[in-house]
Amino acid sequence: MDVFASLESEVRGYCRGWPTVFTTARGSHMTDENGKTYLDFFAGAGTLNYGHNNPQLKRRLLDYLAGDAIVHSLDMYTAAKREFLERFKEYVLRPRELDYKVQFPGPAGNHSVEAALKLARKYTGRETVVSFTNAFHGMTLGALAVTGNSMKRTGAGVPLGHGVAMPYDNYLDGRTPDFLLFETMLDDSGSGLDKPAAVIVETVQGEGGINVATAEWLRHLQDLCRRHHILLIVDDVQMGCGRTGRFFSFEEAGIVPDIVCLSKSLSGYGLPFAVTLMKRELDVWDPGEHNGTFRGFNPAFVTAVAALEHYWTGDDMEKQTLSKGQQVQAALEEIALAHAGAISTIRGRGLAWGLVMNDPEMASKVCAEAFDRGLLMETSGPEGEVVKLLPPLTTTEAELAHGLEIIADSVEAVREKVTV
């Protein structure tokens, strides 16, 4: 692995916790060049909801490439793009009675967020965007301005303006009414808060520590935005595409955001792909006003269609994800009960879960111990205090049980080392 240390930038991160060279992957497993296989509870940070090299998606992709079909097309019309738009409307938008237009802003989630922020400012003529404590929306400057993590924000190297943070659900003492500060500042001309163009929110904060907003809180937020004529943006980059059960994570709350950001598992295969969805009346872009070289990556259209057709023509995926989520929750509750002195709580929805450690260093130690035992996980939260579980949605119940056993053994092993 010397070549990585000598040539690759020091900015590399995940590889430091998983010091091995991976070569192959299938389903919920990755294998390194030494032949050791790891169960994957990371799933490309939520990019591989349907697992590695999903056979249904792979076959469609290989057939497409073998036919010398279009790969790169900027925003030209292609048959692959047309099919994606038709299937996305048929399987996602129409069943949910959502009348969104679709923008292809670029290959990654931050591109979707940047487009959403620019569009909100253009449409309203206002500059300020409200985000929430512990939010994460990406690493480009606009997205960083609405991100809470101080380490990531400092890395920008320049002031990050036109963003204001408000308390996320359950951030305060549990007794302060939701949005009391926000509403008070909006109604007070002396508060210093300019009327926002938009509010951007994650229904479940992944990088922020698997913080789950209640449906009531999200409905209250939508009501506040509508009363004050503020656009509501839901960043569903990590929690969309079925991660919490339904295709969109906001569906359970019964809200309809003005703008939605999607990426990560949208292609279904780990290929770069992002969209920004907007209510029809918000589409005030001039041609070419927001563009990018890789906003028309046709192989991603192809695998996205395959994923929609295979997993989203009915409600089986939703039901299976929720059932598996209950399995994970029950196991984590047992682990937390057995180690009450070390674990403060668990939290999550669907197949996004966090084991919150009292000592942040213990979380990284648990992940390291799990890696040695053949399980890939990462930490999240402002202090890295959360052991984060994002297994592929296609992970079997037996695979989940095996991974959860490894987690239990890893917590036990770390605690034993601490007490020695």
N, C-alpha and C positions, 0 to 999 in steps of 0.2 A: 504493500500500500504506500510505498515511499513516493510514488509519482503524485499522489494526491496532496501530500504534505509539501512537496517541493514546488508544485505548479498551481494548485488550486488555491483560490483566495481564502484568507482566514475567516471569511464570513460564513463558510460552510457550518451547518449546525447539526442536523439530524445524524449525520454520519459519526459525530463524536460520541453519541450515545449508543450507536450500533456499529462498532468498529469491525466490520467484515465486508467483503465484496460480494454483493448479490449477483446472481447470474440468471436464474429462472424464477417464474412465479405462475401459480395457477390457483384459481379460487381464493381461498383464505390463507394461502401459504406462500412463502418466499424461501428460496434455497440459495445458499451461498456457494462459492467456488470450492469449498471444502466438503460439500455434500450435506451440510447441516440444514435442516428445514425448520423454519420459524412460522408459528401461527401469527397471523397479522391482525392485530386489534388497532391498527393505525389507518389502514386503507387509504394511503396517499393523502392524509389529512382530510379525509372525506371525499376524495376524488374517485374512489373505486367502490362505490356502493354495490356494484354487481360483481365484485371480485376481480382478481387478476385474470387477464386473457379469457374472459367469458366466452365460451365456445360459440354461442348463438351470435354474439356481436362480432367475433373474430372471423367467422365464415363470411359474413356480409362484407366486412372490410377487405378481406383477401380477394373476394370475387370482384369487388369494385376496382381495386388496384390492378388486378390482372387484366381488366378490360381497357387499360389506358384511359380511364375516366379522369375528369378534371380534379386536380388536387388543390391548386392555388388559383383564386379568382377575384381577390379583393371583394368588391360588392357587385360584381357582374351577376347576371342571372345564370343559374345552372340548374340542371335537373335535380341534383342532390339537394340544393337549397330549397327548391320548390317542394320536394317531397317532405323535407323536414317541416316547413311551414304548414303544409297541409295536415300532416300527422300531429303536429303540436296543437293545432287548432282542434282537430278531431278528438284526440285523447286527453288533452290537458285543459285547454281553454273552454271549449264548448260545454263539456260536462259540468264545469264549475261556474258557468254563466259569467265568464270573465271576458270583457271586450278590450283586450290589450293589443296594441301594436308592438311589433318585435323589432328591436334594433340589435345589430351585430356590432358591438363596439370594439372588439379585439379578442385576444385569446384567453384572457385570465379574469378572475374575479375583480381585481382592482380596476380593470378597464371598464367593467360594468358599473362599478361604484363611481368612477370619475365621470362617466357619461350621465349617470343619474344626478350627480351634484350639479354639473354644468347645465343640464336640461332644467332642473328646478330653478336655478338662478336666472336662466334665460326666460323662462315662462313667467316667473313672478316679478322679475326686475329687482329682486332683493338678494342680499349677499350671505347673510348669516344662516348657518345650518346647525341645528341642535342635534347632538348625539348623547350618548349615555356613558356613565361611569363603567370602566372595564370593557368598553367596546373595542372591537378590532374590525377594520374595514379594508385594510390593505396597506402597502408600503410606498405607494406613490404619494406625492405631496398633498393632493386634495384628500385622498383617503386617510393619510396620516393625520390631517387636521381634525378629523372626526374620530380618531382612535385614541383610546385612553392610556395605553401602556407608555410609561415615561421613557423607558429604554428605547423603544421603537421611535417615539417622537423625537428624541434627542438626536437620533441618527440622521434626521433630515438635514441638519446643519444650517437651517435657516428658520426664521420665525414661521410658525404655522398659524395662519389667521382665519378669521371668518367662521370659526367653529366654537360652540359653547357646549359644555357638558352639563347634563342634568342627572339626578339620581335614578339609577335603574331600579326595577322592581325589587323590593326587599333590601335595598342598599342601606337604608337608614335604620331606625330603631324598631320598625314594625308598628309603631304607634302613630307616626306622622302620616297624615293622609297623602295618598298618591298625588303627585303633581302639584302639591301645595306651593312649593318654591317656583316651579315653572309658571303656573297660572298667575301667581302674585306678581312675578316679574313682567309677564306679558301685559298685565293690566296697569302697571305702574310706569308712567312716562319717565320717571326718574331712576328706574332700575339699571339703566345702562345696557339693557338687552334690546338690540334692534329687532324689529319684527322679522322672524325667520322666513326664509324661502321654504325650508323643509325641515322635517325631523327624520333622521335615519336611525333604524333600530334593528337589532337581531332578536328574534323571538326566543332563541337560546344562544347565549354567548359562549361560543366554543373556546376560542383562545382566551377569553376572559375568565374561564373556570367552570364551564357548564352551568352558568347561571340561567335559570328558567323563568321566563316571564309568564305570569298567569294569564289565562284568557280574559279575565276581568280587567286586568291592568292594560292589556293590549286594546281592548274595546274602549276603555277610558281614554287611552292615548289617541285613538282614531277620532273619538268624539271631540277631544280638545283641539286636534288639528282642524277638523271641519268647522268648528265654531270660530276659530281664529283665521280661517282661510290659509292654512299652512299645508303644504304637500306632505304626505306620509310616504316615506321610502322604507321598504323592508329589504334588508340585506339577507337574502336566502342562499348565499353562495355555498356555505357549508351545511346548513340545515335543510336545504331544499332537496328536491329529487328523492323524496321519500325517507329521509334520514329520521324524521320524527314520527313517521307513520303515513300520513297523507302526503301527496306529491309536494304541496307547499306547506311549510311549517306554520303559516298563519291561518290555515283553513279551520283548525280546531276552534280558534277564537271567533270565527265568523266575520272577520274584517276583510275589507277589500282595499289594499294599499293603492296609492296613486301610481307608484313606480315600484318595480320589483327587480332585484339584482340576482341573477342566476349564473352559476359556472360550475366548477369542480366536477360533479358527477353527471353534468348535463350530457356530455358525449357518451357516457356510460363505459368508456374504455380507457380512460386516462388521457385522452387526446385533448389538446387545448381548445376550449370552446366556452364562450360566455354570451349571454344576451342581457339586454336591458328591456324590460317590459314596461309600457307606459299606457295609461288611459288614452283613448283615441284623441281627445281634445288637447292633450299635452304635447302632441307631436308637432312642434313648431320649429324643428330644425330646418335650416337652409341646406340644400344639397352640398355634401362634402364638408359641412361645418364641423363635424366631429367624425374623424376617420382613423384608419389604421391599416397597415399593410396586410396583417394576418386576420382580418375580420371575416374572411370567407374560406375557412379551412374545410374543404368538402369532405375529407375522410371523417371528420367529426360529425358532420351532418348525417352521414351514412350510419355510423354506429349509434348516434342518438335516436334515429328512427328505429333501428333494431331494438334498442332498449325500450322505447315507448311501446312498440308492438308486442314485445315479449312480456313486459312486466306491468303495463299500465292500461290494458284494455279492460280490466276488471278491478276488483278490490282485494285480490289475493295477496299482493305484495304488502299492502297496508296492514291487513290482518296478521300476516306472518311477522312483520316487523314489530307490531305492538305486542304480540305474544312472546316473541323473543326478548323484547324489552322487559317484560314482566319476569322472565327467567333471569335476566341479568340483575334486575333490581332485587329480587329475592336473595340471590347469592351474595350481592354486595351488602345487603342488610345483615346477613349472617356474619360476614367478615367484619363489618363495622361493630357489631355487637360483641364479637369475640375480642376486638382490639379497641374497646371504647376509650382507653387512655391515649391512644395514638391517632384515632380517626374521629374527626368532629362530626361529619355527616356524609351522606351520599346525595347526589342529585342528578336528574336527567330526565329525558323523554325519549321514547322510541328506542333507537339504538345509539344514543349519545349519552354517555354516563360519566360521572366523575366521582372519585373516592377522595374526599377532602381530608388531608392530613393536618394535624395540629402543628407539626414541625415541617416546614417546606423542604428541608433537606431530605426528609424521610421519603418524600414522593419520588425524588430522583433516584434514591437508593432502591426503592421498590421496583422502579422501571428497569434499573440496571440488573437487579436480581432476576427479574422476569426475562430479560434478554438472555442471560446466562442459561435460563431454563427453557428457552425456545419460544418466547412470546415478545412481540413488538408492541410497545405502547409509548406514548409521550406524556409529558406533563403540561399543564396549562395553569392559568390563574396569574394574578399580578405578582406573586412571589414564587410561582412554580409549585404551588402547594397541592395541586390537584393531579391525581393519577387519572388520565383521560382515556376512555374506551370509545373507539369508533370502529368497530368491526364491520366488514362488508355486510350488507343487508342479506346477502345470500349465504352467510355463514350458517352452518347447520346447528341444530340444538346440541348435538354431540360435541361439535367443535367449540361452541360457546361454553359448555360444561367443562371441557378440558382447559380452556383458557382461564376460566374463573377459578379452577383448582390451582393453576399456576399462580394466579394473583394471590390467593389465600396462602399458599406456601411461601410466596415471596415476602408478603407482609410479615408472616411468622418468622422467617429467616432474618429479616432486617431487624425486627424487634429483639430477637435473641442476640444478635451481634451488639446491639446498643446496650443491653443489660449485662453483657460479659465484662 
